[in-house]
Amino acid sequence: MKNHSLVYSTDQGRLCPDCEHPIAECQCKNQSVIGNGKVLIALETKGRKGKGVTVITGLPLTEDALKTLGKKLKTLCGTGGAVKEGQIEIQGDNRQKVKALLEKEGFSSKLTGG
């Protein structure tokens, strides 16, 4: 049984109070929720040489769950994309497909931009 009040160890220095790993190797910070829950779906073309990219922001998910959902969205749309900085980018204008899948997954979302 772990001592949950342990915050410092002479071997490892400061410890995370939740996972009890050294602060530099904290396991729980990697699993923190990224988004604020206000899911926005936008079409961005600025800085992308005129190519449209569907960007989904605000999803209240962990990094791993965000990557899994990104893969599912890319498969649904049949295009490439990326997950970076807490947002999912899908190539092309796929806002309606993305909105439909997010609602099916239980996220209420809003279309923004042009």
A tleap script that builds the chain and sets N, CA, C and O, in Angstrom:
source leaprc.protein.ff14SB
mol = sequence {
  NMET LYS ASN HIE SER LEU VAL TYR SER THR
  ASP GLN GLY ARG LEU CYS PRO ASP CYS GLU
  HIE PRO ILE ALA GLU CYS GLN CYS LYS ASN
  GLN SER VAL ILE GLY ASN GLY LYS VAL LEU
  ILE ALA LEU GLU THR LYS GLY ARG LYS GLY
  LYS GLY VAL THR VAL ILE THR GLY LEU PRO
  LEU THR GLU ASP ALA LEU LYS THR LEU GLY
  LYS LYS LEU LYS THR LEU CYS GLY THR GLY
  GLY ALA VAL LYS GLU GLY GLN ILE GLU ILE
  GLN GLY ASP ASN ARG GLN LYS VAL LYS ALA
  LEU LEU GLU LYS GLU GLY PHE SER SER LYS
  LEU THR GLY CGLY
}
set mol.1.N position { 0.847 -1.191 0.000 }
set mol.1.CA position { 0.000 0.000 0.000 }
set mol.1.C position { 0.887 1.248 0.000 }
set mol.1.O position { 1.857 1.326 0.754 }
set mol.2.N position { 0.551 2.215 -0.844 }
set mol.2.CA position { 1.359 3.430 -0.968 }
set mol.2.C position { 0.974 4.454 0.091 }
set mol.2.O position { -0.176 4.536 0.521 }
set mol.3.N position { 1.958 5.221 0.490 }
set mol.3.CA position { 1.726 6.325 1.402 }
set mol.3.C position { 1.375 7.544 0.551 }
set mol.3.O position { 2.257 8.104 -0.100 }
set mol.4.N position { 0.139 7.960 0.540 }
set mol.4.CA position { -0.315 9.031 -0.349 }
set mol.4.C position { 0.095 10.423 0.112 }
set mol.4.O position { -0.149 11.400 -0.595 }
set mol.5.N position { 0.716 10.531 1.290 }
set mol.5.CA position { 1.156 11.848 1.740 }
set mol.5.C position { 2.627 12.096 1.419 }
set mol.5.O position { 3.153 13.160 1.745 }
set mol.6.N position { 3.297 11.141 0.793 }
set mol.6.CA position { 4.694 11.278 0.437 }
set mol.6.C position { 4.859 12.280 -0.699 }
set mol.6.O position { 4.313 12.077 -1.783 }
set mol.7.N position { 5.610 13.363 -0.464 }
set mol.7.CA position { 5.817 14.378 -1.499 }
set mol.7.C position { 7.289 14.598 -1.806 }
set mol.7.O position { 7.621 15.325 -2.742 }
set mol.8.N position { 8.191 13.972 -1.017 }
set mol.8.CA position { 9.620 14.139 -1.258 }
set mol.8.C position { 10.336 12.854 -0.876 }
set mol.8.O position { 10.019 12.220 0.131 }
set mol.9.N position { 11.302 12.487 -1.697 }
set mol.9.CA position { 12.122 11.325 -1.412 }
set mol.9.C position { 13.582 11.743 -1.564 }
set mol.9.O position { 13.932 12.446 -2.512 }
set mol.10.N position { 14.437 11.311 -0.632 }
set mol.10.CA position { 15.847 11.678 -0.728 }
set mol.10.C position { 16.505 11.034 -1.942 }
set mol.10.O position { 17.512 11.542 -2.436 }
set mol.11.N position { 15.958 9.932 -2.427 }
set mol.11.CA position { 16.501 9.272 -3.613 }
set mol.11.C position { 16.149 10.026 -4.895 }
set mol.11.O position { 16.987 10.169 -5.785 }
set mol.12.N position { 14.920 10.501 -4.986 }
set mol.12.CA position { 14.403 11.019 -6.252 }
set mol.12.C position { 14.033 12.490 -6.228 }
set mol.12.O position { 13.760 13.051 -7.290 }
set mol.13.N position { 14.010 13.127 -5.109 }
set mol.13.CA position { 13.613 14.534 -5.036 }
set mol.13.C position { 12.104 14.662 -4.900 }
set mol.13.O position { 11.453 13.787 -4.329 }
set mol.14.N position { 11.546 15.745 -5.422 }
set mol.14.CA position { 10.099 15.992 -5.316 }
set mol.14.C position { 9.307 14.942 -6.073 }
set mol.14.O position { 9.686 14.531 -7.169 }
set mol.15.N position { 8.202 14.511 -5.475 }
set mol.15.CA position { 7.344 13.502 -6.081 }
set mol.15.C position { 5.968 14.071 -6.363 }
set mol.15.O position { 5.491 14.960 -5.658 }
set mol.16.N position { 5.339 13.550 -7.399 }
set mol.16.CA position { 3.963 13.931 -7.707 }
set mol.16.C position { 3.058 13.356 -6.628 }
set mol.16.O position { 3.183 12.173 -6.312 }
set mol.17.N position { 2.152 14.138 -6.048 }
set mol.17.CA position { 1.279 13.615 -4.996 }
set mol.17.C position { 0.268 12.578 -5.492 }
set mol.17.O position { -0.256 11.802 -4.693 }
set mol.18.N position { -0.013 12.552 -6.795 }
set mol.18.CA position { -0.996 11.613 -7.317 }
set mol.18.C position { -0.385 10.262 -7.679 }
set mol.18.O position { -0.858 9.222 -7.220 }
set mol.19.N position { 0.663 10.274 -8.502 }
set mol.19.CA position { 1.229 9.005 -8.983 }
set mol.19.C position { 2.495 8.600 -8.235 }
set mol.19.O position { 2.986 7.486 -8.417 }
set mol.20.N position { 3.036 9.494 -7.388 }
set mol.20.CA position { 4.222 9.269 -6.578 }
set mol.20.C position { 5.480 8.956 -7.391 }
set mol.20.O position { 6.392 8.298 -6.892 }
set mol.21.N position { 5.532 9.421 -8.633 }
set mol.21.CA position { 6.741 9.343 -9.444 }
set mol.21.C position { 7.462 10.681 -9.302 }
set mol.21.O position { 6.850 11.670 -8.899 }
set mol.22.N position { 8.776 10.725 -9.633 }
set mol.22.CA position { 9.460 12.025 -9.613 }
set mol.22.C position { 8.747 13.012 -10.546 }
set mol.22.O position { 8.194 12.609 -11.569 }
set mol.23.N position { 8.759 14.272 -10.201 }
set mol.23.CA position { 8.044 15.299 -10.967 }
set mol.23.C position { 8.425 15.253 -12.442 }
set mol.23.O position { 7.554 15.405 -13.298 }
set mol.24.N position { 9.703 15.048 -12.762 }
set mol.24.CA position { 10.140 15.002 -14.160 }
set mol.24.C position { 9.564 13.802 -14.910 }
set mol.24.O position { 9.443 13.844 -16.134 }
set mol.25.N position { 9.209 12.731 -14.195 }
set mol.25.CA position { 8.694 11.513 -14.826 }
set mol.25.C position { 7.233 11.251 -14.454 }
set mol.25.O position { 6.779 10.108 -14.497 }
set mol.26.N position { 6.506 12.289 -14.093 }
set mol.26.CA position { 5.117 12.157 -13.646 }
set mol.26.C position { 4.272 11.434 -14.685 }
set mol.26.O position { 4.289 11.793 -15.862 }
set mol.27.N position { 3.534 10.417 -14.253 }
set mol.27.CA position { 2.684 9.633 -15.144 }
set mol.27.C position { 1.303 10.261 -15.320 }
set mol.27.O position { 0.693 10.117 -16.380 }
set mol.28.N position { 0.814 10.939 -14.319 }
set mol.28.CA position { -0.554 11.454 -14.384 }
set mol.28.C position { -0.666 12.725 -15.220 }
set mol.28.O position { -1.736 12.990 -15.768 }
set mol.29.N position { 0.408 13.528 -15.341 }
set mol.29.CA position { 0.303 14.756 -16.139 }
set mol.29.C position { 0.128 14.442 -17.617 }
set mol.29.O position { -0.429 15.252 -18.357 }
set mol.30.N position { 0.597 13.275 -18.060 }
set mol.30.CA position { 0.422 12.869 -19.449 }
set mol.30.C position { -1.019 12.491 -19.749 }
set mol.30.O position { -1.422 12.452 -20.912 }
set mol.31.N position { -1.785 12.216 -18.726 }
set mol.31.CA position { -3.158 11.777 -18.914 }
set mol.31.C position { -4.176 12.853 -18.536 }
set mol.31.O position { -5.353 12.546 -18.345 }
set mol.32.N position { -3.745 14.091 -18.427 }
set mol.32.CA position { -4.670 15.154 -18.061 }
set mol.32.C position { -5.534 15.540 -19.260 }
set mol.32.O position { -5.115 15.408 -20.410 }
set mol.33.N position { -6.722 16.008 -18.979 }
set mol.33.CA position { -7.657 16.430 -20.016 }
set mol.33.C position { -7.170 17.737 -20.619 }
set mol.33.O position { -6.792 18.658 -19.895 }
set mol.34.N position { -7.179 17.816 -21.946 }
set mol.34.CA position { -6.602 18.967 -22.634 }
set mol.34.C position { -7.632 20.066 -22.894 }
set mol.34.O position { -7.409 21.213 -22.507 }
set mol.35.N position { -8.752 19.742 -23.537 }
set mol.35.CA position { -9.712 20.757 -23.978 }
set mol.35.C position { -10.577 21.302 -22.869 }
set mol.35.O position { -10.600 20.781 -21.754 }
set mol.36.N position { -11.299 22.379 -23.202 }
set mol.36.CA position { -12.168 23.031 -22.233 }
set mol.36.C position { -13.623 22.570 -22.329 }
set mol.36.O position { -14.453 23.007 -21.532 }
set mol.37.N position { -13.946 21.708 -23.273 }
set mol.37.CA position { -15.301 21.199 -23.412 }
set mol.37.C position { -16.143 21.951 -24.419 }
set mol.37.O position { -17.215 21.481 -24.799 }
set mol.38.N position { -15.679 23.116 -24.862 }
set mol.38.CA position { -16.399 23.903 -25.868 }
set mol.38.C position { -15.831 23.507 -27.233 }
set mol.38.O position { -14.842 24.078 -27.692 }
set mol.39.N position { -16.466 22.526 -27.875 }
set mol.39.CA position { -15.945 21.939 -29.105 }
set mol.39.C position { -16.313 22.811 -30.303 }
set mol.39.O position { -17.490 23.050 -30.572 }
set mol.40.N position { -15.280 23.287 -31.024 }
set mol.40.CA position { -15.475 24.131 -32.195 }
set mol.40.C position { -14.868 23.455 -33.414 }
set mol.40.O position { -13.765 22.912 -33.349 }
set mol.41.N position { -15.594 23.491 -34.522 }
set mol.41.CA position { -15.125 22.923 -35.783 }
set mol.41.C position { -15.007 24.080 -36.774 }
set mol.41.O position { -15.994 24.746 -37.086 }
set mol.42.N position { -13.794 24.310 -37.263 }
set mol.42.CA position { -13.548 25.448 -38.154 }
set mol.42.C position { -12.826 24.991 -39.408 }
set mol.42.O position { -12.167 23.952 -39.421 }
set mol.43.N position { -12.963 25.788 -40.465 }
set mol.43.CA position { -12.216 25.571 -41.698 }
set mol.43.C position { -11.151 26.660 -41.778 }
set mol.43.O position { -11.462 27.850 -41.814 }
set mol.44.N position { -9.885 26.232 -41.805 }
set mol.44.CA position { -8.790 27.197 -41.892 }
set mol.44.C position { -8.081 27.051 -43.231 }
set mol.44.O position { -7.827 25.940 -43.697 }
set mol.45.N position { -7.763 28.199 -43.847 }
set mol.45.CA position { -6.984 28.183 -45.080 }
set mol.45.C position { -5.754 29.061 -44.940 }
set mol.45.O position { -4.824 28.959 -45.740 }
set mol.46.N position { -5.738 29.913 -43.940 }
set mol.46.CA position { -4.649 30.870 -43.758 }
set mol.46.C position { -3.340 30.145 -43.445 }
set mol.46.O position { -3.289 29.288 -42.564 }
set mol.47.N position { -2.294 30.497 -44.170 }
set mol.47.CA position { -0.988 29.913 -43.940 }
set mol.47.C position { -0.849 28.496 -44.450 }
set mol.47.O position { 0.106 27.804 -44.097 }
set mol.48.N position { -1.784 28.048 -45.277 }
set mol.48.CA position { -1.758 26.679 -45.783 }
set mol.48.C position { -1.785 26.639 -47.308 }
set mol.48.O position { -2.232 25.661 -47.907 }
set mol.49.N position { -1.301 27.713 -47.926 }
set mol.49.CA position { -1.230 27.829 -49.386 }
set mol.49.C position { -2.582 27.593 -50.060 }
set mol.49.O position { -2.654 26.974 -51.122 }
set mol.50.N position { -3.646 28.087 -49.440 }
set mol.50.CA position { -4.978 28.003 -50.021 }
set mol.50.C position { -5.706 26.695 -49.784 }
set mol.50.O position { -6.883 26.576 -50.126 }
set mol.51.N position { -5.040 25.725 -49.212 }
set mol.51.CA position { -5.674 24.434 -48.940 }
set mol.51.C position { -6.503 24.538 -47.669 }
set mol.51.O position { -6.041 25.080 -46.665 }
set mol.52.N position { -7.715 24.026 -47.708 }
set mol.52.CA position { -8.575 24.052 -46.539 }
set mol.52.C position { -8.289 22.901 -45.602 }
set mol.52.O position { -8.037 21.779 -46.042 }
set mol.53.N position { -8.329 23.180 -44.297 }
set mol.53.CA position { -8.120 22.171 -43.279 }
set mol.53.C position { -9.207 22.329 -42.228 }
set mol.53.O position { -9.436 23.431 -41.730 }
set mol.54.N position { -9.878 21.232 -41.886 }
set mol.54.CA position { -10.883 21.248 -40.837 }
set mol.54.C position { -10.160 21.096 -39.503 }
set mol.54.O position { -9.413 20.139 -39.300 }
set mol.55.N position { -10.385 22.050 -38.589 }
set mol.55.CA position { -9.695 22.046 -37.300 }
set mol.55.C position { -10.731 21.898 -36.184 }
set mol.55.O position { -11.698 22.656 -36.116 }
set mol.56.N position { -10.514 20.911 -35.313 }
set mol.56.CA position { -11.409 20.656 -34.181 }
set mol.56.C position { -10.666 21.017 -32.909 }
set mol.56.O position { -9.606 20.457 -32.631 }
set mol.57.N position { -11.207 21.946 -32.133 }
set mol.57.CA position { -10.572 22.377 -30.887 }
set mol.57.C position { -11.532 22.218 -29.722 }
set mol.57.O position { -12.746 22.132 -29.911 }
set mol.58.N position { -10.979 22.179 -28.511 }
set mol.58.CA position { -11.781 22.180 -27.291 }
set mol.58.C position { -12.290 20.830 -26.845 }
set mol.58.O position { -13.104 20.770 -25.924 }
set mol.59.N position { -11.851 19.744 -27.452 }
set mol.59.CA position { -12.323 18.420 -27.033 }
set mol.59.C position { -11.783 18.082 -25.644 }
set mol.59.O position { -10.572 18.126 -25.430 }
set mol.60.N position { -12.658 17.748 -24.701 }
set mol.60.CA position { -12.214 17.445 -23.333 }
set mol.60.C position { -11.703 16.010 -23.228 }
set mol.60.O position { -12.349 15.165 -22.609 }
set mol.61.N position { -10.535 15.730 -23.836 }
set mol.61.CA position { -9.982 14.390 -23.871 }
set mol.61.C position { -8.508 14.417 -23.481 }
set mol.61.O position { -7.864 15.466 -23.514 }
set mol.62.N position { -7.989 13.260 -23.114 }
set mol.62.CA position { -6.557 13.133 -22.862 }
set mol.62.C position { -5.839 13.059 -24.206 }
set mol.62.O position { -6.477 12.908 -25.248 }
set mol.63.N position { -4.526 13.165 -24.181 }
set mol.63.CA position { -3.729 13.125 -25.410 }
set mol.63.C position { -3.939 11.812 -26.171 }
set mol.63.O position { -4.072 11.813 -27.394 }
set mol.64.N position { -3.967 10.697 -25.443 }
set mol.64.CA position { -4.156 9.396 -26.091 }
set mol.64.C position { -5.539 9.278 -26.727 }
set mol.64.O position { -5.673 8.797 -27.852 }
set mol.65.N position { -6.569 9.721 -25.999 }
set mol.65.CA position { -7.934 9.658 -26.527 }
set mol.65.C position { -8.086 10.585 -27.732 }
set mol.65.O position { -8.827 10.277 -28.665 }
set mol.66.N position { -7.391 11.710 -27.712 }
set mol.66.CA position { -7.431 12.655 -28.830 }
set mol.66.C position { -6.825 12.016 -30.080 }
set mol.66.O position { -7.364 12.165 -31.177 }
set mol.67.N position { -5.713 11.309 -29.921 }
set mol.67.CA position { -5.081 10.629 -31.050 }
set mol.67.C position { -5.988 9.535 -31.613 }
set mol.67.O position { -6.071 9.363 -32.829 }
set mol.68.N position { -6.664 8.798 -30.736 }
set mol.68.CA position { -7.580 7.749 -31.178 }
set mol.68.C position { -8.743 8.333 -31.961 }
set mol.68.O position { -9.113 7.811 -33.012 }
set mol.69.N position { -9.322 9.419 -31.450 }
set mol.69.CA position { -10.425 10.070 -32.153 }
set mol.69.C position { -9.949 10.667 -33.468 }
set mol.69.O position { -10.673 10.616 -34.462 }
set mol.70.N position { -8.751 11.232 -33.493 }
set mol.70.CA position { -8.184 11.779 -34.731 }
set mol.70.C position { -8.053 10.712 -35.793 }
set mol.70.O position { -8.359 10.951 -36.962 }
set mol.71.N position { -7.598 9.534 -35.394 }
set mol.71.CA position { -7.462 8.429 -36.350 }
set mol.71.C position { -8.828 8.010 -36.895 }
set mol.71.O position { -8.974 7.726 -38.083 }
set mol.72.N position { -9.822 7.977 -36.011 }
set mol.72.CA position { -11.182 7.613 -36.429 }
set mol.72.C position { -11.748 8.638 -37.418 }
set mol.72.O position { -12.396 8.274 -38.399 }
set mol.73.N position { -11.496 9.925 -37.147 }
set mol.73.CA position { -11.981 10.983 -38.035 }
set mol.73.C position { -11.292 10.930 -39.398 }
set mol.73.O position { -11.939 11.114 -40.429 }
set mol.74.N position { -9.985 10.678 -39.405 }
set mol.74.CA position { -9.249 10.590 -40.669 }
set mol.74.C position { -9.762 9.418 -41.506 }
set mol.74.O position { -9.889 9.526 -42.726 }
set mol.75.N position { -10.055 8.301 -40.844 }
set mol.75.CA position { -10.587 7.133 -41.549 }
set mol.75.C position { -11.960 7.437 -42.130 }
set mol.75.O position { -12.237 7.091 -43.278 }
set mol.76.N position { -12.825 8.082 -41.345 }
set mol.76.CA position { -14.170 8.434 -41.802 }
set mol.76.C position { -14.120 9.350 -43.015 }
set mol.76.O position { -14.865 9.152 -43.975 }
set mol.77.N position { -13.247 10.349 -42.979 }
set mol.77.CA position { -13.173 11.322 -44.059 }
set mol.77.C position { -12.330 10.837 -45.235 }
set mol.77.O position { -12.401 11.410 -46.322 }
set mol.78.N position { -11.541 9.799 -45.033 }
set mol.78.CA position { -10.703 9.276 -46.100 }
set mol.78.C position { -9.578 10.219 -46.484 }
set mol.78.O position { -9.156 10.249 -47.640 }
set mol.79.N position { -9.090 10.988 -45.520 }
set mol.79.CA position { -8.014 11.944 -45.789 }
set mol.79.C position { -6.959 11.849 -44.702 }
set mol.79.O position { -7.103 11.094 -43.741 }
set mol.80.N position { -5.909 12.617 -44.867 }
set mol.80.CA position { -4.868 12.690 -43.857 }
set mol.80.C position { -5.200 13.742 -42.827 }
set mol.80.O position { -6.230 14.411 -42.908 }
set mol.81.N position { -4.331 13.878 -41.877 }
set mol.81.CA position { -4.540 14.882 -40.847 }
set mol.81.C position { -3.489 14.742 -39.773 }
set mol.81.O position { -2.530 13.983 -39.916 }
set mol.82.N position { -3.677 15.486 -38.689 }
set mol.82.CA position { -2.709 15.466 -37.599 }
set mol.82.C position { -3.399 15.828 -36.289 }
set mol.82.O position { -4.450 16.469 -36.271 }
set mol.83.N position { -2.773 15.397 -35.193 }
set mol.83.CA position { -3.201 15.809 -33.863 }
set mol.83.C position { -2.019 16.545 -33.259 }
set mol.83.O position { -0.970 15.953 -33.007 }
set mol.84.N position { -2.196 17.853 -33.025 }
set mol.84.CA position { -1.112 18.618 -32.419 }
set mol.84.C position { -1.662 19.779 -31.602 }
set mol.84.O position { -2.679 20.387 -31.938 }
set mol.85.N position { -0.954 20.059 -30.524 }
set mol.85.CA position { -1.289 21.164 -29.630 }
set mol.85.C position { -2.735 21.100 -29.145 }
set mol.85.O position { -3.400 22.129 -29.026 }
set mol.86.N position { -3.213 19.909 -28.869 }
set mol.86.CA position { -4.549 19.748 -28.325 }
set mol.86.C position { -5.681 19.928 -29.318 }
set mol.86.O position { -6.834 20.075 -28.914 }
set mol.87.N position { -5.379 19.920 -30.601 }
set mol.87.CA position { -6.429 20.037 -31.611 }
set mol.87.C position { -6.210 19.005 -32.703 }
set mol.87.O position { -5.097 18.527 -32.922 }
set mol.88.N position { -7.302 18.674 -33.384 }
set mol.88.CA position { -7.247 17.705 -34.473 }
set mol.88.C position { -7.402 18.463 -35.783 }
set mol.88.O position { -8.295 19.298 -35.923 }
set mol.89.N position { -6.528 18.169 -36.745 }
set mol.89.CA position { -6.605 18.778 -38.068 }
set mol.89.C position { -6.882 17.677 -39.081 }
set mol.89.O position { -6.182 16.665 -39.120 }
set mol.90.N position { -7.915 17.882 -39.903 }
set mol.90.CA position { -8.288 16.943 -40.956 }
set mol.90.C position { -8.194 17.692 -42.281 }
set mol.90.O position { -8.743 18.785 -42.415 }
set mol.91.N position { -7.503 17.111 -43.260 }
set mol.91.CA position { -7.334 17.779 -44.542 }
set mol.91.C position { -8.669 17.903 -45.270 }
set mol.91.O position { -9.483 16.980 -45.269 }
set mol.92.N position { -8.875 19.059 -45.890 }
set mol.92.CA position { -10.089 19.299 -46.672 }
set mol.92.C position { -11.231 19.846 -45.832 }
set mol.92.O position { -11.126 19.953 -44.610 }
set mol.93.N position { -12.316 20.189 -46.500 }
set mol.93.CA position { -13.509 20.713 -45.828 }
set mol.93.C position { -14.422 19.539 -45.482 }
set mol.93.O position { -15.263 19.145 -46.290 }
set mol.94.N position { -14.260 18.989 -44.298 }
set mol.94.CA position { -15.043 17.845 -43.841 }
set mol.94.C position { -15.825 18.189 -42.577 }
set mol.94.O position { -16.039 17.332 -41.721 }
set mol.95.N position { -16.247 19.436 -42.466 }
set mol.95.CA position { -16.905 19.889 -41.237 }
set mol.95.C position { -18.192 19.117 -40.930 }
set mol.95.O position { -18.444 18.767 -39.776 }
set mol.96.N position { -19.001 18.854 -41.948 }
set mol.96.CA position { -20.280 18.167 -41.703 }
set mol.96.C position { -20.059 16.722 -41.250 }
set mol.96.O position { -20.727 16.253 -40.328 }
set mol.97.N position { -19.132 16.017 -41.890 }
set mol.97.CA position { -18.818 14.639 -41.490 }
set mol.97.C position { -18.273 14.595 -40.066 }
set mol.97.O position { -18.653 13.735 -39.272 }
set mol.98.N position { -17.381 15.530 -39.752 }
set mol.98.CA position { -16.777 15.593 -38.425 }
set mol.98.C position { -17.842 15.875 -37.382 }
set mol.98.O position { -17.871 15.230 -36.334 }
set mol.99.N position { -18.724 16.839 -37.660 }
set mol.99.CA position { -19.793 17.191 -36.718 }
set mol.99.C position { -20.701 15.993 -36.464 }
set mol.99.O position { -21.085 15.743 -35.321 }
set mol.100.N position { -21.049 15.250 -37.513 }
set mol.100.CA position { -21.911 14.081 -37.363 }
set mol.100.C position { -21.251 13.021 -36.480 }
set mol.100.O position { -21.904 12.448 -35.608 }
set mol.101.N position { -19.965 12.758 -36.699 }
set mol.101.CA position { -19.286 11.743 -35.902 }
set mol.101.C position { -19.135 12.189 -34.448 }
set mol.101.O position { -19.303 11.384 -33.532 }
set mol.102.N position { -18.821 13.460 -34.235 }
set mol.102.CA position { -18.668 13.949 -32.868 }
set mol.102.C position { -19.979 13.868 -32.093 }
set mol.102.O position { -19.981 13.533 -30.908 }
set mol.103.N position { -21.098 14.174 -32.759 }
set mol.103.CA position { -22.390 14.068 -32.087 }
set mol.103.C position { -22.724 12.611 -31.780 }
set mol.103.O position { -23.316 12.305 -30.746 }
set mol.104.N position { -22.338 11.721 -32.686 }
set mol.104.CA position { -22.543 10.285 -32.459 }
set mol.104.C position { -21.708 9.806 -31.266 }
set mol.104.O position { -22.126 8.911 -30.532 }
set mol.105.N position { -20.523 10.406 -31.074 }
set mol.105.CA position { -19.633 10.061 -29.964 }
set mol.105.C position { -20.057 10.739 -28.656 }
set mol.105.O position { -19.504 10.440 -27.598 }
set mol.106.N position { -21.031 11.646 -28.722 }
set mol.106.CA position { -21.543 12.280 -27.521 }
set mol.106.C position { -21.014 13.673 -27.236 }
set mol.106.O position { -21.207 14.184 -26.132 }
set mol.107.N position { -20.352 14.305 -28.199 }
set mol.107.CA position { -19.839 15.662 -28.027 }
set mol.107.C position { -20.750 16.639 -28.753 }
set mol.107.O position { -21.032 16.450 -29.936 }
set mol.108.N position { -21.217 17.681 -28.068 }
set mol.108.CA position { -21.967 18.713 -28.770 }
set mol.108.C position { -20.930 19.683 -29.334 }
set mol.108.O position { -20.006 20.099 -28.635 }
set mol.109.N position { -21.097 20.034 -30.598 }
set mol.109.CA position { -20.097 20.873 -31.257 }
set mol.109.C position { -20.765 22.001 -32.019 }
set mol.109.O position { -21.977 22.003 -32.236 }
set mol.110.N position { -19.938 22.963 -32.422 }
set mol.110.CA position { -20.442 24.133 -33.121 }
set mol.110.C position { -19.527 24.427 -34.288 }
set mol.110.O position { -18.304 24.404 -34.148 }
set mol.111.N position { -20.129 24.711 -35.465 }
set mol.111.CA position { -19.354 25.099 -36.638 }
set mol.111.C position { -19.018 26.578 -36.537 }
set mol.111.O position { -19.879 27.397 -36.216 }
set mol.112.N position { -17.754 26.921 -36.816 }
set mol.112.CA position { -17.341 28.321 -36.781 }
set mol.112.C position { -16.604 28.669 -38.062 }
set mol.112.O position { -16.185 27.779 -38.802 }
set mol.113.N position { -16.447 29.939 -38.323 }
set mol.113.CA position { -15.703 30.386 -39.504 }
set mol.113.C position { -16.467 30.232 -40.782 }
set mol.113.O position { -17.654 29.908 -40.772 }
set mol.114.N position { -15.782 30.466 -41.908 }
set mol.114.CA position { -16.389 30.460 -43.233 }
set mol.114.C position { -16.703 29.119 -43.694 }
set mol.114.O position { -17.221 28.951 -44.798 }
savepdb mol mol.pdb
quit
